[in-house]
Amino acid sequence: MINSVTGLALGRIGVGVASLVKPDLVASTMGVSGTHPLMTRWFGSREIALGTATLLATGPGRSTLVLIGAAVDGADAATAYAAVQEEELPRQVGLGLVAVATGAVVAGLLGLRVKKKVRLAVEPA
């Protein structure tokens, strides 16, 4: 079973690759059609870098990257909400993006709280 931190990192990489390969499709799926493909590719590069770094990191470094990812996702949620308020995005699309980004924040933070299971070894007598 994949933990939430690994799942988020793999999800970031997947979205990032899709953003590089099919920027118009990703942008329209996010409700921002008409955006220059370069912006979507920059977004994709960021996601690949953050996801890969999180997968490769261990210990406190991994925790720090999860917190950075949560901050990025929180900023994404805030900017999507602002776009809805400024009528730059349709309400349903924008609030969907807010929900996805907020879910990523929660999943990352919960992933930091999960403790590794400790195996108790019984030594033979």
C-alpha positions as protocol buffer text, in pm:
chain_id: "A"
residue {
  index: 1
  type: MET
  ca { x: 0 y: 0 z: 0 }
}
residue {
  index: 2
  type: ILE
  ca { x: 133 y: 343 z: -97 }
}
residue {
  index: 3
  type: ASN
  ca { x: 135 y: 605 z: 177 }
}
residue {
  index: 4
  type: SER
  ca { x: -18 y: 946 z: 110 }
}
residue {
  index: 5
  type: VAL
  ca { x: 320 y: 1122 z: 75 }
}
residue {
  index: 6
  type: THR
  ca { x: 441 y: 878 z: -191 }
}
residue {
  index: 7
  type: GLY
  ca { x: 102 y: 892 z: -364 }
}
residue {
  index: 8
  type: LEU
  ca { x: 112 y: 1271 z: -375 }
}
residue {
  index: 9
  type: ALA
  ca { x: 466 y: 1267 z: -511 }
}
residue {
  index: 10
  type: LEU
  ca { x: 372 y: 1020 z: -786 }
}
residue {
  index: 11
  type: GLY
  ca { x: 60 y: 1224 z: -863 }
}
residue {
  index: 12
  type: ARG
  ca { x: 271 y: 1539 z: -897 }
}
residue {
  index: 13
  type: ILE
  ca { x: 503 y: 1363 z: -1141 }
}
residue {
  index: 14
  type: GLY
  ca { x: 208 y: 1232 z: -1345 }
}
residue {
  index: 15
  type: VAL
  ca { x: 42 y: 1574 z: -1368 }
}
residue {
  index: 16
  type: GLY
  ca { x: 379 y: 1728 z: -1448 }
}
residue {
  index: 17
  type: VAL
  ca { x: 451 y: 1489 z: -1734 }
}
residue {
  index: 18
  type: ALA
  ca { x: 100 y: 1543 z: -1874 }
}
residue {
  index: 19
  type: SER
  ca { x: 154 y: 1921 z: -1850 }
}
residue {
  index: 20
  type: LEU
  ca { x: 474 y: 1898 z: -2051 }
}
residue {
  index: 21
  type: VAL
  ca { x: 337 y: 1659 z: -2314 }
}
residue {
  index: 22
  type: LYS
  ca { x: -19 y: 1792 z: -2352 }
}
residue {
  index: 23
  type: PRO
  ca { x: -26 y: 2144 z: -2203 }
}
residue {
  index: 24
  type: ASP
  ca { x: -345 y: 2247 z: -2385 }
}
residue {
  index: 25
  type: LEU
  ca { x: -533 y: 1940 z: -2260 }
}
residue {
  index: 26
  type: VAL
  ca { x: -417 y: 1991 z: -1900 }
}
residue {
  index: 27
  type: ALA
  ca { x: -502 y: 2362 z: -1907 }
}
residue {
  index: 28
  type: SER
  ca { x: -850 y: 2301 z: -2047 }
}
residue {
  index: 29
  type: THR
  ca { x: -909 y: 2023 z: -1791 }
}
residue {
  index: 30
  type: MET
  ca { x: -821 y: 2275 z: -1520 }
}
residue {
  index: 31
  type: GLY
  ca { x: -1065 y: 2523 z: -1672 }
}
residue {
  index: 32
  type: VAL
  ca { x: -804 y: 2768 z: -1796 }
}
residue {
  index: 33
  type: SER
  ca { x: -812 y: 2713 z: -2170 }
}
residue {
  index: 34
  type: GLY
  ca { x: -650 y: 2990 z: -2366 }
}
residue {
  index: 35
  type: THR
  ca { x: -349 y: 2994 z: -2133 }
}
residue {
  index: 36
  type: HIS
  ca { x: -16 y: 2998 z: -2312 }
}
residue {
  index: 37
  type: PRO
  ca { x: 129 y: 2643 z: -2317 }
}
residue {
  index: 38
  type: LEU
  ca { x: 453 y: 2777 z: -2169 }
}
residue {
  index: 39
  type: MET
  ca { x: 278 y: 2851 z: -1839 }
}
residue {
  index: 40
  type: THR
  ca { x: 137 y: 2500 z: -1821 }
}
residue {
  index: 41
  type: ARG
  ca { x: 479 y: 2353 z: -1899 }
}
residue {
  index: 42
  type: TRP
  ca { x: 636 y: 2564 z: -1621 }
}
residue {
  index: 43
  type: PHE
  ca { x: 370 y: 2428 z: -1385 }
}
residue {
  index: 44
  type: GLY
  ca { x: 454 y: 2076 z: -1506 }
}
residue {
  index: 45
  type: SER
  ca { x: 826 y: 2123 z: -1450 }
}
residue {
  index: 46
  type: ARG
  ca { x: 760 y: 2242 z: -1095 }
}
residue {
  index: 47
  type: GLU
  ca { x: 541 y: 1940 z: -1023 }
}
residue {
  index: 48
  type: ILE
  ca { x: 796 y: 1692 z: -1162 }
}
residue {
  index: 49
  type: ALA
  ca { x: 1080 y: 1850 z: -965 }
}
residue {
  index: 50
  type: LEU
  ca { x: 887 y: 1860 z: -636 }
}
residue {
  index: 51
  type: GLY
  ca { x: 749 y: 1508 z: -678 }
}
residue {
  index: 52
  type: THR
  ca { x: 1086 y: 1359 z: -771 }
}
residue {
  index: 53
  type: ALA
  ca { x: 1269 y: 1537 z: -489 }
}
residue {
  index: 54
  type: THR
  ca { x: 1009 y: 1412 z: -240 }
}
residue {
  index: 55
  type: LEU
  ca { x: 1044 y: 1053 z: -361 }
}
residue {
  index: 56
  type: LEU
  ca { x: 1423 y: 1065 z: -336 }
}
residue {
  index: 57
  type: ALA
  ca { x: 1442 y: 1239 z: 2 }
}
residue {
  index: 58
  type: THR
  ca { x: 1449 y: 1065 z: 338 }
}
residue {
  index: 59
  type: GLY
  ca { x: 1412 y: 1169 z: 699 }
}
residue {
  index: 60
  type: PRO
  ca { x: 1379 y: 1538 z: 782 }
}
residue {
  index: 61
  type: GLY
  ca { x: 1451 y: 1636 z: 421 }
}
residue {
  index: 62
  type: ARG
  ca { x: 1144 y: 1447 z: 304 }
}
residue {
  index: 63
  type: SER
  ca { x: 931 y: 1609 z: 573 }
}
residue {
  index: 64
  type: THR
  ca { x: 1055 y: 1951 z: 465 }
}
residue {
  index: 65
  type: LEU
  ca { x: 964 y: 1877 z: 102 }
}
residue {
  index: 66
  type: VAL
  ca { x: 617 y: 1765 z: 206 }
}
residue {
  index: 67
  type: LEU
  ca { x: 572 y: 2096 z: 391 }
}
residue {
  index: 68
  type: ILE
  ca { x: 695 y: 2287 z: 85 }
}
residue {
  index: 69
  type: GLY
  ca { x: 448 y: 2090 z: -129 }
}
residue {
  index: 70
  type: ALA
  ca { x: 168 y: 2174 z: 117 }
}
residue {
  index: 71
  type: ALA
  ca { x: 261 y: 2543 z: 95 }
}
residue {
  index: 72
  type: VAL
  ca { x: 257 y: 2528 z: -286 }
}
residue {
  index: 73
  type: ASP
  ca { x: -77 y: 2347 z: -286 }
}
residue {
  index: 74
  type: GLY
  ca { x: -215 y: 2598 z: -34 }
}
residue {
  index: 75
  type: ALA
  ca { x: -108 y: 2881 z: -262 }
}
residue {
  index: 76
  type: ASP
  ca { x: -274 y: 2702 z: -554 }
}
residue {
  index: 77
  type: ALA
  ca { x: -597 y: 2676 z: -354 }
}
residue {
  index: 78
  type: ALA
  ca { x: -583 y: 3044 z: -259 }
}
residue {
  index: 79
  type: THR
  ca { x: -517 y: 3163 z: -614 }
}
residue {
  index: 80
  type: ALA
  ca { x: -793 y: 2940 z: -755 }
}
residue {
  index: 81
  type: TYR
  ca { x: -1034 y: 3083 z: -498 }
}
residue {
  index: 82
  type: ALA
  ca { x: -925 y: 3437 z: -589 }
}
residue {
  index: 83
  type: ALA
  ca { x: -981 y: 3356 z: -957 }
}
residue {
  index: 84
  type: VAL
  ca { x: -1338 y: 3252 z: -875 }
}
residue {
  index: 85
  type: GLN
  ca { x: -1397 y: 3570 z: -676 }
}
residue {
  index: 86
  type: GLU
  ca { x: -1260 y: 3782 z: -962 }
}
residue {
  index: 87
  type: GLU
  ca { x: -1471 y: 3583 z: -1210 }
}
residue {
  index: 88
  type: GLU
  ca { x: -1164 y: 3465 z: -1400 }
}
residue {
  index: 89
  type: LEU
  ca { x: -1275 y: 3102 z: -1359 }
}
residue {
  index: 90
  type: PRO
  ca { x: -1623 y: 2953 z: -1361 }
}
residue {
  index: 91
  type: ARG
  ca { x: -1733 y: 2896 z: -1000 }
}
residue {
  index: 92
  type: GLN
  ca { x: -1773 y: 2519 z: -1034 }
}
residue {
  index: 93
  type: VAL
  ca { x: -1432 y: 2473 z: -1200 }
}
residue {
  index: 94
  type: GLY
  ca { x: -1253 y: 2704 z: -958 }
}
residue {
  index: 95
  type: LEU
  ca { x: -1403 y: 2549 z: -648 }
}
residue {
  index: 96
  type: GLY
  ca { x: -1314 y: 2206 z: -784 }
}
residue {
  index: 97
  type: LEU
  ca { x: -952 y: 2320 z: -814 }
}
residue {
  index: 98
  type: VAL
  ca { x: -969 y: 2461 z: -460 }
}
residue {
  index: 99
  type: ALA
  ca { x: -1096 y: 2125 z: -336 }
}
residue {
  index: 100
  type: VAL
  ca { x: -822 y: 1928 z: -513 }
}
residue {
  index: 101
  type: ALA
  ca { x: -545 y: 2158 z: -388 }
}
residue {
  index: 102
  type: THR
  ca { x: -685 y: 2161 z: -34 }
}
residue {
  index: 103
  type: GLY
  ca { x: -711 y: 1782 z: -41 }
}
residue {
  index: 104
  type: ALA
  ca { x: -344 y: 1765 z: -137 }
}
residue {
  index: 105
  type: VAL
  ca { x: -253 y: 1989 z: 159 }
}
residue {
  index: 106
  type: VAL
  ca { x: -449 y: 1769 z: 398 }
}
residue {
  index: 107
  type: ALA
  ca { x: -309 y: 1444 z: 253 }
}
residue {
  index: 108
  type: GLY
  ca { x: 48 y: 1574 z: 280 }
}
residue {
  index: 109
  type: LEU
  ca { x: 6 y: 1690 z: 638 }
}
residue {
  index: 110
  type: LEU
  ca { x: -163 y: 1366 z: 738 }
}
residue {
  index: 111
  type: GLY
  ca { x: 119 y: 1176 z: 570 }
}
residue {
  index: 112
  type: LEU
  ca { x: 364 y: 1349 z: 802 }
}
residue {
  index: 113
  type: ARG
  ca { x: 168 y: 1231 z: 1104 }
}
residue {
  index: 114
  type: VAL
  ca { x: 169 y: 862 z: 1011 }
}
residue {
  index: 115
  type: LYS
  ca { x: 415 y: 671 z: 1220 }
}
residue {
  index: 116
  type: LYS
  ca { x: 601 y: 374 z: 1082 }
}
residue {
  index: 117
  type: LYS
  ca { x: 484 y: 46 z: 1229 }
}
residue {
  index: 118
  type: VAL
  ca { x: 732 y: -91 z: 1476 }
}
residue {
  index: 119
  type: ARG
  ca { x: 800 y: -461 z: 1457 }
}
residue {
  index: 120
  type: LEU
  ca { x: 875 y: -628 z: 1782 }
}
residue {
  index: 121
  type: ALA
  ca { x: 1120 y: -909 z: 1739 }
}
residue {
  index: 122
  type: VAL
  ca { x: 1112 y: -1188 z: 1992 }
}
residue {
  index: 123
  type: GLU
  ca { x: 1452 y: -1342 z: 2042 }
}
residue {
  index: 124
  type: PRO
  ca { x: 1457 y: -1719 z: 2063 }
}
residue {
  index: 125
  type: ALA
  ca { x: 1532 y: -1854 z: 2410 }
}
